[in-house]
Amino acid sequence: MKLTWLILCWCYFTLPSSSSANTAEQQLIDMLFKNYNPLVRPNDPDKPVNVTVQLSIESIANVDDKGGSITIAGWVEMDWNDIFFCWDPADYGDVSYVIVPAEKVWRPDVAFNSAYVNNLG
């Protein structure tokens, strides 16, 4: 019992605390979202936001030859630069990235349409 208590005490006093990292990360998040509005496009109003879209197909679920359709399963990855999320990591405990819920940031409106094109004649 005494050995367990000594190990716990040693760990408490010798292991680095993550509170400073959490504090720096919290300060960074507070700064980033202080006046951030996810409804505002993250770019100069006169310029478009360049969005890279990548579709990764996991599987083909169904092919309907007669109906001319295919059902696939996969996911979409979108990348863009948000000019409002810039900081010097040295100012925030060397925090170089943060993970936030997608609902908190601007996201492009993307619609996927399917079309059937008969190239056989």
N, CA, C and O atoms as a Tinker XYZ file with bonds, in Angstrom:
   484  protein
     1  N      0.822000   -1.196000    0.000000    73     2
     2  CA     0.000000    0.000000    0.000000    64     1     3
     3  C      0.866000    1.260000    0.000000    63     2     4     5
     4  O      0.604000    2.202000   -0.748000    81     3
     5  N      1.916000    1.270000    0.859000    73     3     6
     6  CA     2.794000    2.432000    0.928000    64     5     7
     7  C      3.546000    2.615000   -0.382000    63     6     8     9
     8  O      3.765000    3.747000   -0.813000    81     7
     9  N      3.948000    1.512000   -1.027000    73     7    10
    10  CA     4.673000    1.597000   -2.285000    64     9    11
    11  C      3.789000    2.210000   -3.372000    63    10    12    13
    12  O      4.246000    3.045000   -4.152000    81    11
    13  N      2.516000    1.789000   -3.418000    73    11    14
    14  CA     1.581000    2.346000   -4.390000    64    13    15
    15  C      1.422000    3.850000   -4.170000    63    14    16    17
    16  O      1.411000    4.619000   -5.132000    81    15
    17  N      1.300000    4.268000   -2.931000    73    15    18
    18  CA     1.136000    5.682000   -2.602000    64    17    19
    19  C      2.368000    6.482000   -3.012000    63    18    20    21
    20  O      2.244000    7.590000   -3.533000    81    19
    21  N      3.572000    5.918000   -2.777000    73    19    22
    22  CA     4.801000    6.600000   -3.161000    64    21    23
    23  C      4.915000    6.729000   -4.675000    63    22    24    25
    24  O      5.358000    7.763000   -5.176000    81    23
    25  N      4.518000    5.690000   -5.411000    73    23    26
    26  CA     4.571000    5.750000   -6.869000    64    25    27
    27  C      3.603000    6.806000   -7.387000    63    26    28    29
    28  O      3.937000    7.580000   -8.284000    81    27
    29  N      2.410000    6.832000   -6.820000    73    27    30
    30  CA     1.434000    7.841000   -7.226000    64    29    31
    31  C      1.935000    9.247000   -6.938000    63    30    32    33
    32  O      1.781000   10.140000   -7.771000    81    31
    33  N      2.528000    9.455000   -5.778000    73    31    34
    34  CA     3.057000   10.768000   -5.437000    64    33    35
    35  C      4.197000   11.142000   -6.373000    63    34    36    37
    36  O      4.259000   12.274000   -6.851000    81    35
    37  N      5.105000   10.197000   -6.642000    73    35    38
    38  CA     6.218000   10.457000   -7.547000    64    37    39
    39  C      5.705000   10.838000   -8.934000    63    38    40    41
    40  O      6.206000   11.780000   -9.549000    81    39
    41  N      4.687000   10.091000   -9.433000    73    39    42
    42  CA     4.121000   10.403000  -10.750000    64    41    43
    43  C      3.503000   11.787000  -10.764000    63    42    44    45
    44  O      3.666000   12.527000  -11.734000    81    43
    45  N      2.810000   12.138000   -9.724000    73    43    46
    46  CA     2.139000   13.429000   -9.671000    64    45    47
    47  C      3.142000   14.580000   -9.723000    63    46    48    49
    48  O      2.918000   15.576000  -10.410000    81    47
    49  N      4.247000   14.436000   -8.994000    73    47    50
    50  CA     5.211000   15.530000   -8.906000    64    49    51
    51  C      6.265000   15.525000  -10.013000    63    50    52    53
    52  O      6.933000   16.538000  -10.223000    81    51
    53  N      6.430000   14.405000  -10.726000    73    51    54
    54  CA     7.505000   14.353000  -11.713000    64    53    55
    55  C      7.018000   14.354000  -13.151000    63    54    56    57
    56  O      7.757000   14.778000  -14.039000    81    55
    57  N      5.816000   13.899000  -13.409000    73    55    58
    58  CA     5.332000   13.867000  -14.782000    64    57    59
    59  C      4.919000   15.264000  -15.214000    63    58    60    61
    60  O      4.368000   16.018000  -14.413000    81    59
    61  N      5.178000   15.623000  -16.476000    73    59    62
    62  CA     4.804000   16.967000  -16.933000    64    61    63
    63  C      3.294000   17.154000  -16.917000    63    62    64    65
    64  O      2.526000   16.232000  -17.191000    81    63
    65  N      2.910000   18.339000  -16.597000    73    63    66
    66  CA     1.484000   18.655000  -16.547000    64    65    67
    67  C      1.003000   19.060000  -17.931000    63    66    68    69
    68  O      1.691000   19.783000  -18.652000    81    67
    69  N     -0.175000   18.592000  -18.293000    73    67    70
    70  CA    -0.752000   18.968000  -19.584000    64    69    71
    71  C     -1.608000   20.220000  -19.462000    63    70    72    73
    72  O     -2.173000   20.688000  -20.451000    81    71
    73  N     -1.706000   20.771000  -18.240000    73    71    74
    74  CA    -2.562000   21.947000  -18.065000    64    73    75
    75  C     -2.048000   23.151000  -18.837000    63    74    76    77
    76  O     -2.844000   23.947000  -19.336000    81    75
    77  N     -0.715000   23.301000  -18.947000    73    75    78
    78  CA    -0.201000   24.448000  -19.703000    64    77    79
    79  C     -0.516000   24.304000  -21.184000    63    78    80    81
    80  O     -0.834000   25.287000  -21.852000    81    79
    81  N     -0.430000   23.070000  -21.704000    73    79    82
    82  CA    -0.789000   22.847000  -23.108000    64    81    83
    83  C     -2.274000   23.103000  -23.312000    63    82    84    85
    84  O     -2.673000   23.721000  -24.299000    81    83
    85  N     -3.091000   22.627000  -22.378000    73    83    86
    86  CA    -4.524000   22.861000  -22.491000    64    85    87
    87  C     -4.839000   24.345000  -22.395000    63    86    88    89
    88  O     -5.717000   24.840000  -23.101000    81    87
    89  N     -4.132000   25.057000  -21.531000    73    87    90
    90  CA    -4.352000   26.488000  -21.395000    64    89    91
    91  C     -3.976000   27.198000  -22.689000    63    90    92    93
    92  O     -4.720000   28.058000  -23.159000    81    91
    93  N     -2.826000   26.849000  -23.272000    73    91    94
    94  CA    -2.406000   27.474000  -24.522000    64    93    95
    95  C     -3.389000   27.152000  -25.635000    63    94    96    97
    96  O     -3.752000   28.026000  -26.422000    81    95
    97  N     -3.818000   25.901000  -25.700000    73    95    98
    98  CA    -4.785000   25.515000  -26.730000    64    97    99
    99  C     -6.110000   26.242000  -26.522000    63    98   100   101
   100  O     -6.728000   26.688000  -27.488000    81    99
   101  N     -6.545000   26.364000  -25.283000    73    99   102
   102  CA    -7.794000   27.069000  -25.000000    64   101   103
   103  C     -7.679000   28.545000  -25.360000    63   102   104   105
   104  O     -8.614000   29.120000  -25.918000    81   103
   105  N     -6.545000   29.161000  -25.049000    73   103   106
   106  CA    -6.335000   30.557000  -25.414000    64   105   107
   107  C     -6.354000   30.733000  -26.930000    63   106   108   109
   108  O     -6.908000   31.704000  -27.444000    81   107
   109  N     -5.743000   29.781000  -27.641000    73   107   110
   110  CA    -5.736000   29.834000  -29.104000    64   109   111
   111  C     -7.150000   29.716000  -29.655000    63   110   112   113
   112  O     -7.542000   30.492000  -30.526000    81   111
   113  N     -7.909000   28.766000  -29.160000    73   111   114
   114  CA    -9.289000   28.586000  -29.637000    64   113   115
   115  C    -10.124000   29.821000  -29.327000    63   114   116   117
   116  O    -10.912000   30.271000  -30.159000    81   115
   117  N     -9.949000   30.363000  -28.133000    73   115   118
   118  CA   -10.680000   31.588000  -27.776000    64   117   119
   119  C    -10.342000   32.720000  -28.740000    63   118   120   121
   120  O    -11.229000   33.459000  -29.168000    81   119
   121  N     -9.054000   32.860000  -29.083000    73   119   122
   122  CA    -8.632000   33.918000  -30.003000    64   121   123
   123  C     -9.197000   33.674000  -31.402000    63   122   124   125
   124  O     -9.699000   34.599000  -32.040000    81   123
   125  N     -9.115000   32.435000  -31.878000    73   123   126
   126  CA    -9.569000   32.134000  -33.233000    64   125   127
   127  C    -11.062000   32.362000  -33.419000    63   126   128   129
   128  O    -11.497000   32.825000  -34.474000    81   127
   129  N    -11.839000   32.041000  -32.407000    73   127   130
   130  CA   -13.291000   32.114000  -32.546000    64   129   131
   131  C    -13.910000   33.351000  -31.905000    63   130   132   133
   132  O    -15.133000   33.457000  -31.813000    81   131
   133  N    -13.076000   34.284000  -31.463000    73   131   134
   134  CA   -13.595000   35.487000  -30.799000    64   133   135
   135  C    -14.588000   36.231000  -31.683000    63   134   136   137
   136  O    -15.686000   36.555000  -31.231000    81   135
   137  N    -14.230000   36.505000  -32.920000    73   135   138
   138  CA   -15.122000   37.213000  -33.841000    64   137   139
   139  C    -15.414000   36.381000  -35.080000    63   138   140   141
   140  O    -15.798000   36.923000  -36.117000    81   139
   141  N    -15.235000   35.080000  -34.980000    73   139   142
   142  CA   -15.414000   34.199000  -36.132000    64   141   143
   143  C    -16.893000   33.935000  -36.375000    63   142   144   145
   144  O    -17.654000   33.689000  -35.439000    81   143
   145  N    -17.290000   33.987000  -37.640000    73   143   146
   146  CA   -18.664000   33.689000  -38.015000    64   145   147
   147  C    -18.627000   32.611000  -39.100000    63   146   148   149
   148  O    -18.123000   32.870000  -40.192000    81   147
   149  N    -19.145000   31.413000  -38.830000    73   147   150
   150  CA   -19.097000   30.341000  -39.823000    64   149   151
   151  C    -19.960000   30.591000  -41.053000    63   150   152   153
   152  O    -19.925000   29.803000  -41.998000    81   151
   153  N    -20.730000   31.671000  -41.059000    73   151   154
   154  CA   -21.543000   32.010000  -42.226000    64   153   155
   155  C    -20.789000   32.899000  -43.218000    63   154   156   157
   156  O    -21.252000   33.120000  -44.337000    81   155
   157  N    -19.631000   33.402000  -42.803000    73   155   158
   158  CA   -18.842000   34.295000  -43.650000    64   157   159
   159  C    -17.772000   33.486000  -44.377000    63   158   160   161
   160  O    -17.013000   32.730000  -43.770000    81   159
   161  N    -17.734000   33.671000  -45.717000    73   159   162
   162  CA   -16.726000   32.966000  -46.516000    64   161   163
   163  C    -15.332000   33.397000  -46.079000    63   162   164   165
   164  O    -15.092000   34.588000  -45.878000    81   163
   165  N    -14.414000   32.455000  -45.929000    73   163   166
   166  CA   -13.075000   32.796000  -45.443000    64   165   167
   167  C    -12.143000   33.272000  -46.552000    63   166   168   169
   168  O    -11.135000   32.629000  -46.846000    81   167
   169  N    -12.482000   34.390000  -47.156000    73   167   170
   170  CA   -11.651000   34.914000  -48.225000    64   169   171
   171  C    -12.006000   36.364000  -48.473000    63   170   172   173
   172  O    -12.969000   36.890000  -47.916000    81   171
   173  N    -11.217000   36.997000  -49.312000    73   171   174
   174  CA   -11.508000   38.343000  -49.786000    64   173   175
   175  C    -12.869000   38.286000  -50.493000    63   174   176   177
   176  O    -13.089000   37.384000  -51.302000    81   175
   177  N    -13.781000   39.210000  -50.216000    73   175   178
   178  CA   -15.119000   39.147000  -50.818000    64   177   179
   179  C    -15.128000   39.104000  -52.345000    63   178   180   181
   180  O    -16.076000   38.596000  -52.944000    81   179
   181  N    -14.074000   39.634000  -52.981000    73   179   182
   182  CA   -14.029000   39.661000  -54.441000    64   181   183
   183  C    -13.394000   38.415000  -55.050000    63   182   184   185
   184  O    -13.333000   38.284000  -56.272000    81   183
   185  N    -12.924000   37.509000  -54.211000    73   183   186
   186  CA   -12.240000   36.318000  -54.717000    64   185   187
   187  C    -12.991000   35.054000  -54.304000    63   186   188   189
   188  O    -13.618000   35.014000  -53.245000    81   187
   189  N    -12.924000   34.028000  -55.143000    73   187   190
   190  CA   -13.564000   32.756000  -54.764000    64   189   191
   191  C    -12.706000   32.004000  -53.749000    63   190   192   193
   192  O    -11.503000   32.240000  -53.637000    81   191
   193  N    -13.338000   31.106000  -53.022000    73   191   194
   194  CA   -12.618000   30.197000  -52.133000    64   193   195
   195  C    -12.351000   28.930000  -52.936000    63   194   196   197
   196  O    -13.289000   28.260000  -53.368000    81   195
   197  N    -11.092000   28.601000  -53.136000    73   195   198
   198  CA   -10.742000   27.394000  -53.875000    64   197   199
   199  C    -10.906000   26.184000  -52.961000    63   198   200   201
   200  O    -10.280000   26.095000  -51.904000    81   199
   201  N    -11.755000   25.261000  -53.385000    73   199   202
   202  CA   -12.034000   24.056000  -52.616000    64   201   203
   203  C    -11.618000   22.851000  -53.451000    63   202   204   205
   204  O    -12.031000   22.709000  -54.602000    81   203
   205  N    -10.806000   21.997000  -52.866000    73   203   206
   206  CA   -10.407000   20.751000  -53.507000    64   205   207
   207  C    -11.312000   19.653000  -52.959000    63   206   208   209
   208  O    -11.420000   19.474000  -51.746000    81   207
   209  N    -11.964000   18.917000  -53.868000    73   207   210
   210  CA   -12.887000   17.853000  -53.468000    64   209   211
   211  C    -12.338000   16.529000  -53.959000    63   210   212   213
   212  O    -11.965000   16.386000  -55.124000    81   211
   213  N    -12.296000   15.569000  -53.061000    73   211   214
   214  CA   -11.816000   14.234000  -53.413000    64   213   215
   215  C    -12.855000   13.214000  -52.969000    63   214   216   217
   216  O    -13.271000   13.194000  -51.811000    81   215
   217  N    -13.263000   12.374000  -53.899000    73   215   218
   218  CA   -14.209000   11.304000  -53.601000    64   217   219
   219  C    -13.439000   10.002000  -53.509000    63   218   220   221
   220  O    -12.748000    9.610000  -54.450000    81   219
   221  N    -13.560000    9.341000  -52.383000    73   219   222
   222  CA   -12.929000    8.038000  -52.185000    64   221   223
   223  C    -14.016000    6.971000  -52.164000    63   222   224   225
   224  O    -14.911000    6.999000  -51.319000    81   223
   225  N    -13.929000    6.039000  -53.093000    73   223   226
   226  CA   -14.933000    4.979000  -53.181000    64   225   227
   227  C    -14.476000    3.801000  -52.337000    63   226   228   229
   228  O    -13.378000    3.275000  -52.511000    81   227
   229  N    -15.331000    3.409000  -51.434000    73   227   230
   230  CA   -15.035000    2.264000  -50.564000    64   229   231
   231  C    -15.515000    0.971000  -51.198000    63   230   232   233
   232  O    -14.817000   -0.042000  -51.166000    81   231
   233  N    -16.716000    1.010000  -51.778000    73   231   234
   234  CA   -17.244000   -0.198000  -52.406000    64   233   235
   235  C    -18.346000    0.173000  -53.404000    63   234   236   237
   236  O    -18.949000    1.243000  -53.330000    81   235
   237  N    -18.579000   -0.732000  -54.318000    73   235   238
   238  CA   -19.700000   -0.605000  -55.255000    64   237   239
   239  C    -20.803000   -1.511000  -54.724000    63   238   240   241
   240  O    -20.659000   -2.733000  -54.676000    81   239
   241  N    -21.896000   -0.890000  -54.329000    73   239   242
   242  CA   -22.973000   -1.643000  -53.694000    64   241   243
   243  C    -23.915000   -2.278000  -54.702000    63   242   244   245
   244  O    -24.431000   -3.372000  -54.474000    81   243
   245  N    -24.139000   -1.587000  -55.824000    73   243   246
   246  CA   -25.104000   -2.103000  -56.793000    64   245   247
   247  C    -24.852000   -1.476000  -58.158000    63   246   248   249
   248  O    -24.536000   -0.291000  -58.268000    81   247
   249  N    -24.999000   -2.296000  -59.195000    73   247   250
   250  CA   -24.943000   -1.806000  -60.572000    64   249   251
   251  C    -26.227000   -2.242000  -61.259000    63   250   252   253
   252  O    -26.524000   -3.434000  -61.339000    81   251
   253  N    -26.979000   -1.278000  -61.750000    73   251   254
   254  CA   -28.233000   -1.563000  -62.449000    64   253   255
   255  C    -28.019000   -1.249000  -63.928000    63   254   256   257
   256  O    -28.109000   -0.095000  -64.346000    81   255
   257  N    -27.731000   -2.296000  -64.722000    73   255   258
   258  CA   -27.470000   -2.108000  -66.156000    64   257   259
   259  C    -28.685000   -1.548000  -66.883000    63   258   260   261
   260  O    -28.562000   -0.632000  -67.695000    81   259
   261  N    -29.839000   -2.093000  -66.593000    73   259   262
   262  CA   -31.052000   -1.658000  -67.292000    64   261   263
   263  C    -31.437000   -0.224000  -66.927000    63   262   264   265
   264  O    -31.811000    0.571000  -67.789000    81   263
   265  N    -31.341000    0.082000  -65.665000    73   263   266
   266  CA   -31.705000    1.431000  -65.213000    64   265   267
   267  C    -30.590000    2.439000  -65.426000    63   266   268   269
   268  O    -30.817000    3.646000  -65.343000    81   267
   269  N    -29.383000    1.952000  -65.701000    73   267   270
   270  CA   -28.256000    2.852000  -65.940000    64   269   271
   271  C    -27.789000    3.571000  -64.697000    63   270   272   273
   272  O    -27.437000    4.750000  -64.749000    81   271
   273  N    -27.784000    2.859000  -63.563000    73   271   274
   274  CA   -27.347000    3.515000  -62.334000    64   273   275
   275  C    -26.363000    2.627000  -61.580000    63   274   276   277
   276  O    -26.286000    1.416000  -61.787000    81   275
   277  N    -25.630000    3.272000  -60.714000    73   275   278
   278  CA   -24.679000    2.579000  -59.856000    64   277   279
   279  C    -24.790000    3.176000  -58.461000    63   278   280   281
   280  O    -24.941000    4.387000  -58.307000    81   279
   281  N    -24.715000    2.334000  -57.462000    73   279   282
   282  CA   -24.757000    2.782000  -56.077000    64   281   283
   283  C    -23.398000    2.478000  -55.461000    63   282   284   285
   284  O    -22.935000    1.337000  -55.474000    81   283
   285  N    -22.763000    3.523000  -54.918000    73   283   286
   286  CA   -21.449000    3.356000  -54.321000    64   285   287
   287  C    -21.475000    3.799000  -52.863000    63   286   288   289
   288  O    -22.332000    4.580000  -52.452000    81   287
   289  N    -20.530000    3.291000  -52.097000    73   287   290
   290  CA   -20.326000    3.732000  -50.720000    64   289   291
   291  C    -18.930000    4.335000  -50.645000    63   290   292   293
   292  O    -17.981000    3.782000  -51.202000    81   291
   293  N    -18.804000    5.450000  -49.970000    73   291   294
   294  CA   -17.510000    6.103000  -49.857000    64   293   295
   295  C    -17.613000    7.364000  -49.035000    63   294   296   297
   296  O    -18.581000    7.566000  -48.302000    81   295
   297  N    -16.616000    8.205000  -49.162000    73   295   298
   298  CA   -16.627000    9.458000  -48.430000    64   297   299
   299  C    -16.021000   10.563000  -49.280000    63   298   300   301
   300  O    -15.312000   10.319000  -50.256000    81   299
   301  N    -16.328000   11.781000  -48.872000    73   299   302
   302  CA   -15.864000   12.973000  -49.581000    64   301   303
   303  C    -14.937000   13.749000  -48.653000    63   302   304   305
   304  O    -15.257000   13.977000  -47.487000    81   303
   305  N    -13.786000   14.151000  -49.183000    73   303   306
   306  CA   -12.849000   14.979000  -48.428000    64   305   307
   307  C    -12.742000   16.324000  -49.143000    63   306   308   309
   308  O    -12.527000   16.381000  -50.354000    81   307
   309  N    -12.894000   17.396000  -48.383000    73   307   310
   310  CA   -12.800000   18.738000  -48.950000    64   309   311
   311  C    -11.719000   19.510000  -48.210000    63   310   312   313
   312  O    -11.649000   19.480000  -46.981000    81   311
   313  N    -10.873000   20.204000  -48.974000    73   311   314
   314  CA    -9.799000   21.011000  -48.394000    64   313   315
   315  C     -9.891000   22.431000  -48.936000    63   314   316   317
   316  O    -10.148000   22.644000  -50.121000    81   315
   317  N     -9.677000   23.397000  -48.051000    73   315   318
   318  CA    -9.629000   24.804000  -48.451000    64   317   319
   319  C     -8.827000   25.557000  -47.401000    63   318   320   321
   320  O     -8.566000   25.044000  -46.313000    81   319
   321  N     -8.445000   26.764000  -47.737000    73   319   322
   322  CA    -7.680000   27.599000  -46.839000    64   321   323
   323  C     -8.611000   28.626000  -46.202000    63   322   324   325
   324  O     -9.272000   29.390000  -46.905000    81   323
   325  N     -8.662000   28.642000  -44.885000    73   323   326
   326  CA    -9.470000   29.617000  -44.152000    64   325   327
   327  C     -8.522000   30.685000  -43.625000    63   326   328   329
   328  O     -7.755000   30.437000  -42.695000    81   327
   329  N     -8.574000   31.867000  -44.219000    73   327   330
   330  CA    -7.630000   32.937000  -43.870000    64   329   331
   331  C     -7.795000   33.433000  -42.436000    63   330   332   333
   332  O     -6.910000   34.114000  -41.915000    81   331
   333  N     -8.905000   33.105000  -41.795000    73   331   334
   334  CA    -9.124000   33.558000  -40.427000    64   333   335
   335  C     -8.416000   32.675000  -39.403000    63   334   336   337
   336  O     -8.338000   33.036000  -38.228000    81   335
   337  N     -7.902000   31.529000  -39.828000    73   335   338
   338  CA    -7.228000   30.617000  -38.905000    64   337   339
   339  C     -5.720000   30.651000  -39.121000    63   338   340   341
   340  O     -5.129000   29.693000  -39.619000    81   339
   341  N     -5.110000   31.765000  -38.740000    73   339   342
   342  CA    -3.666000   31.937000  -38.838000    64   341   343
   343  C     -3.151000   32.390000  -37.484000    63   342   344   345
   344  O     -3.733000   33.270000  -36.849000    81   343
   345  N     -2.047000   31.777000  -37.043000    73   343   346
   346  CA    -1.422000   32.178000  -35.792000    64   345   347
   347  C      0.026000   31.727000  -35.789000    63   346   348   349
   348  O      0.437000   30.880000  -36.583000    81   347
   349  N      0.782000   32.309000  -34.886000    73   347   350
   350  CA     2.173000   31.914000  -34.684000    64   349   351
   351  C      2.182000   30.903000  -33.535000    63   350   352   353
   352  O      1.860000   31.259000  -32.401000    81   351
   353  N      2.547000   29.642000  -33.815000    73   351   354
   354  CA     2.549000   28.632000  -32.747000    64   353   355
   355  C      3.385000   29.030000  -31.529000    63   354   356   357
   356  O      3.065000   28.627000  -30.411000    81   355
   357  N      4.431000   29.801000  -31.722000    73   355   358
   358  CA     5.268000   30.223000  -30.600000    64   357   359
   359  C      4.486000   31.077000  -29.596000    63   358   360   361
   360  O      4.823000   31.117000  -28.413000    81   359
   361  N      3.447000   31.752000  -30.072000    73   359   362
   362  CA     2.622000   32.583000  -29.186000    64   361   363
   363  C      1.633000   31.762000  -28.370000    63   362   364   365
   364  O      1.030000   32.277000  -27.428000    81   363
   365  N      1.461000   30.492000  -28.720000    73   363   366
   366  CA     0.457000   29.645000  -28.073000    64   365   367
   367  C      1.055000   28.296000  -27.683000    63   366   368   369
   368  O      0.517000   27.244000  -28.027000    81   367
   369  N      2.163000   28.341000  -26.967000    73   367   370
   370  CA     2.754000   27.118000  -26.435000    64   369   371
   371  C      3.121000   26.101000  -27.494000    63   370   372   373
   372  O      3.053000   24.898000  -27.241000    81   371
   373  N      3.511000   26.558000  -28.676000    73   371   374
   374  CA     3.881000   25.699000  -29.810000    64   373   375
   375  C      2.725000   24.821000  -30.301000    63   374   376   377
   376  O      2.954000   23.771000  -30.901000    81   375
   377  N      1.497000   25.246000  -30.048000    73   375   378
   378  CA     0.331000   24.539000  -30.587000    64   377   379
   379  C      0.241000   24.881000  -32.070000    63   378   380   381
   380  O      0.037000   26.038000  -32.439000    81   379
   381  N      0.397000   23.855000  -32.923000    73   379   382
   382  CA     0.419000   24.108000  -34.369000    64   381   383
   383  C     -0.884000   23.716000  -35.057000    63   382   384   385
   384  O     -1.077000   24.030000  -36.232000    81   383
   385  N     -1.777000   23.039000  -34.348000    73   383   386
   386  CA    -3.081000   22.703000  -34.912000    64   385   387
   387  C     -4.078000   22.507000  -33.779000    63   386   388   389
   388  O     -3.704000   22.220000  -32.642000    81   387
   389  N     -5.337000   22.665000  -34.110000    73   387   390
   390  CA    -6.425000   22.385000  -33.168000    64   389   391
   391  C     -7.494000   21.599000  -33.909000    63   390   392   393
   392  O     -7.638000   21.717000  -35.126000    81   391
   393  N     -8.221000   20.820000  -33.182000    73   391   394
   394  CA    -9.325000   20.046000  -33.750000    64   393   395
   395  C    -10.613000   20.602000  -33.169000    63   394   396   397
   396  O    -10.792000   20.643000  -31.952000    81   395
   397  N    -11.505000   21.027000  -34.048000    73   395   398
   398  CA   -12.774000   21.597000  -33.619000    64   397   399
   399  C    -13.908000   20.904000  -34.390000    63   398   400   401
   400  O    -13.674000   20.355000  -35.467000    81   399
   401  N    -15.112000   20.925000  -33.855000    73   399   402
   402  CA   -16.241000   20.335000  -34.583000    64   401   403
   403  C    -16.492000   21.053000  -35.901000    63   402   404   405
   404  O    -16.328000   22.270000  -35.992000    81   403
   405  N    -16.883000   20.314000  -36.905000    73   403   406
   406  CA   -17.113000   20.886000  -38.241000    64   405   407
   407  C    -18.170000   21.984000  -38.216000    63   406   408   409
   408  O    -18.113000   22.907000  -39.028000    81   407
   409  N    -19.114000   21.904000  -37.318000    73   407   410
   410  CA   -20.186000   22.898000  -37.256000    64   409   411
   411  C    -19.678000   24.278000  -36.866000    63   410   412   413
   412  O    -20.363000   25.277000  -37.086000    81   411
   413  N    -18.479000   24.341000  -36.285000    73   411   414
   414  CA   -17.940000   25.612000  -35.806000    64   413   415
   415  C    -17.272000   26.431000  -36.905000    63   414   416   417
   416  O    -17.029000   27.622000  -36.714000    81   415
   417  N    -16.968000   25.820000  -38.055000    73   415   418
   418  CA   -16.238000   26.523000  -39.103000    64   417   419
   419  C    -17.072000   26.619000  -40.371000    63   418   420   421
   420  O    -18.036000   25.878000  -40.563000    81   419
   421  N    -16.672000   27.562000  -41.240000    73   419   422
   422  CA   -17.323000   27.703000  -42.539000    64   421   423
   423  C    -17.063000   26.450000  -43.349000    63   422   424   425
   424  O    -15.955000   25.914000  -43.356000    81   423
   425  N    -18.098000   25.991000  -44.030000    73   423   426
   426  CA   -17.984000   24.836000  -44.924000    64   425   427
   427  C    -18.634000   25.197000  -46.248000    63   426   428   429
   428  O    -19.661000   25.875000  -46.273000    81   427
   429  N    -18.041000   24.749000  -47.347000    73   427   430
   430  CA   -18.623000   25.068000  -48.655000    64   429   431
   431  C    -19.930000   24.319000  -48.875000    63   430   432   433
   432  O    -20.119000   23.205000  -48.387000    81   431
   433  N    -20.822000   24.955000  -49.618000    73   431   434
   434  CA   -22.056000   24.288000  -50.028000    64   433   435
   435  C    -21.719000   23.415000  -51.226000    63   434   436   437
   436  O    -21.332000   23.917000  -52.281000    81   435
   437  N    -21.866000   22.128000  -51.063000    73   435   438
   438  CA   -21.542000   21.192000  -52.134000    64   437   439
   439  C    -22.770000   20.343000  -52.407000    63   438   440   441
   440  O    -23.378000   19.788000  -51.492000    81   439
   441  N    -23.122000   20.251000  -53.674000    73   439   442
   442  CA   -24.245000   19.400000  -54.079000    64   441   443
   443  C    -23.729000   18.398000  -55.099000    63   442   444   445
   444  O    -23.009000   18.757000  -56.031000    81   443
   445  N    -24.096000   17.163000  -54.916000    73   443   446
   446  CA   -23.694000   16.126000  -55.850000    64   445   447
   447  C    -24.903000   15.749000  -56.694000    63   446   448   449
   448  O    -25.954000   15.372000  -56.176000    81   447
   449  N    -24.729000   15.860000  -57.989000    73   447   450
   450  CA   -25.782000   15.496000  -58.923000    64   449   451
   451  C    -25.331000   14.296000  -59.722000    63   450   452   453
   452  O    -24.155000   14.160000  -60.058000    81   451
   453  N    -26.274000   13.434000  -60.022000    73   451   454
   454  CA   -25.922000   12.312000  -60.882000    64   453   455
   455  C    -26.532000   12.572000  -62.259000    63   454   456   457
   456  O    -27.598000   13.173000  -62.384000    81   455
   457  N    -25.842000   12.113000  -63.261000    73   455   458
   458  CA   -26.321000   12.308000  -64.604000    64   457   459
   459  C    -26.041000   11.042000  -65.406000    63   458   460   461
   460  O    -25.043000   10.354000  -65.193000    81   459
   461  N    -26.926000   10.765000  -66.310000    73   459   462
   462  CA   -26.742000    9.597000  -67.177000    64   461   463
   463  C    -26.447000   10.106000  -68.570000    63   462   464   465
   464  O    -27.235000   10.858000  -69.144000    81   463
   465  N    -25.323000    9.701000  -69.112000    73   463   466
   466  CA   -24.937000   10.096000  -70.456000    64   465   467
   467  C    -24.756000    8.825000  -71.251000    63   466   468   469
   468  O    -23.963000    7.955000  -70.892000    81   467
   469  N    -25.496000    8.729000  -72.328000    73   467   470
   470  CA   -25.406000    7.563000  -73.195000    64   469   471
   471  C    -24.423000    7.864000  -74.319000    63   470   472   473
   472  O    -24.751000    8.562000  -75.278000    81   471
   473  N    -23.222000    7.331000  -74.188000    73   471   474
   474  CA   -22.185000    7.580000  -75.191000    64   473   475
   475  C    -22.159000    6.502000  -76.261000    63   474   476   477
   476  O    -21.273000    6.510000  -77.116000    81   475
   477  N    -23.099000    5.583000  -76.233000    73   475   478
   478  CA   -23.088000    4.478000  -77.184000    64   477   479
   479  C    -23.897000    4.785000  -78.438000    63   478   480   481
   480  O    -23.940000    3.957000  -79.348000    81   479
   481  N    -24.511000    5.896000  -78.509000    73   479   482
   482  CA   -25.201000    6.206000  -79.746000    64   481   483
   483  C    -26.564000    6.654000  -79.508000    63   482   484
   484  O    -27.288000    6.957000  -80.456000    81   483
